[in-house]
């Protein structure tokens, strides 16, 4: 019978070790696919996004301000008109720096300040 053959096969230590290794590899592959769906390459957060000309221009402008440091800006638009912005800056986190970034961004994009979010970068 087939059941007897499988039972006999599973009694073999080498077969059990091979099955355990195959199960471990499949488990590792499943974990890899869940946590690294893009294959472990770069993610959007690490630089695969290319900023628009408007975002790059705003970032260059803000980087000239004292205390701001490196800047990444994302501008959301509807029909080509800015409706919101997120700015991440690399300088020292202070109220003065945040206010400067907020004021300049809202003025440059003609946005109400409530539509601009300003955050310090992770160091």
ABEGO torsion letter per residue (X at the ends): XAAAAAAAAAABAAAAAAAAAAAAAAAAAAAAAAABAAGGBBBAAAGABBBBAAAAAAAAAAAABBGAEBBBBBBBBBGGBBABBBBBBABBBBAAAAAAAAAAAAAAAGBBAAABBBBBBBX
